[in-house]
Amino acid sequence: MNILVINAGSSSLKYQLIDMDTESVLAKGLCERIGLDGSNIEQKAAGKPPRQSCGFGGDPGKVYKKELQLLDHVDAAGAVIAALTDGEYGVLSDLSSIGAVGHRVVHGGEKFSGSVVIDDDVMQALRDNIPLAPLHNPANITGIEACRAVMPNVPMVAVFDTAFHQTMPRRAYLYAIPYEDYESLKIRRYGFHGTSHKYVSERAAKLLGKPASELKIITCHMGNGSSVTAVDCGKSVDTSMGLTPLEGVVMGTRSGDVDAAVVQMLCNAKGISADSALSILNKKSGLLGLSKGKYSDWRDVKRSAQSGEVEGVRTAEVFAYRVKKYIGAYIAAMNGVDAIVFTAGIGENDDYARQLILENLEWLGIKLDAERNKTREEAVISADDSLVKVLVVPTNEELAIARDTKALVTV
Ligand code: AMP
């Protein structure tokens, strides 16, 4: 069965077509500038690897690139189908070879603790959740509606970033604000990146040769957006992001945890609205803010820190310290830890970040092996005498979405 995975943003639509028999990507692509001038689609079909014996040959995969008017997401969904079935650049003969569509949805609120087959009731529930994710859920809904319009007979599944964290106990998800505000407005901690935390924790359990139900794992999804999750017996019991993805560790441009009074102070001192103050915390803070507007990309922060530049040193120090604090907190929350897993852009690729985060934790039984830590692939990177295993596990949110989709449409 082929599954189309869709991640719709307000003016973009990202997709992957996955052959679930082999779990291999047949094509991936992106529609950009939907509803704007200069809209376009780019798709790359999977190539064939070179022949093992001689090391050359193979096929790099055809790239389909077109500037075309995409007035809305329905146009974009149509363009995706046209690209996938294109006579020269496509990978499918026709639409009937798409068995199901899996949609990434940011916020499932308290209603969804797992993925669901989309019907009219689900669509209504997604609309009801818009106040919880006013930036993301409307775009996700638009993407689903567009695909339903273009592929009316193909089953569709919604996979939520928040769902994995619905197992958090009350003590972890409640804010200590008036309880009535939780009851009526559903103001609470939800957590995000759930698909990734679930995927890498399950994969880590496999690599360690133990069922997830017997392990305490801390997963560190460190990318442009970052979050840390405590996974006890396969279930999320705490996570660093909250009502929105702003809470938690230091991110590319997001502040992570701050005293809420910072918002008031910014508003009063700068004469700006709460929305503008939040925009500063979301878009001008984090690595970018700490480096005085110089670097939001970790690679630049690292280069700067390693060359001894004051902005880089300061930024790397705060970034790593915050992650370390969450790891300590989650060891306490779970009464121990068997494994710490790093994933996403920084977590998968950067030995320096991993080393900064885990240094001086030997007394907790956490000890990296410097050589093994150089990897950028799936591996155990802790020393043989480390009590806690440390792993790098590349995330694959699209495959996780496709697996959930397949499971729900083939029952
Ligand atoms: P993501 O949001 O998962 O795509 O991750 C983006 C972050 O990963 C950015 O801060 C990048 O600087 C960082 N990143 C990507 N590749 C590397 C690399 N090879 N080494 C260090 N950091 C990287």
Residues whose N, C-alpha, C, O or C-beta is under 5 A from the ligand:
A	BS01	AMP	M222 G223 N224 G225 S296 D297 W298 R299 A344 G345 I346 N349 D350
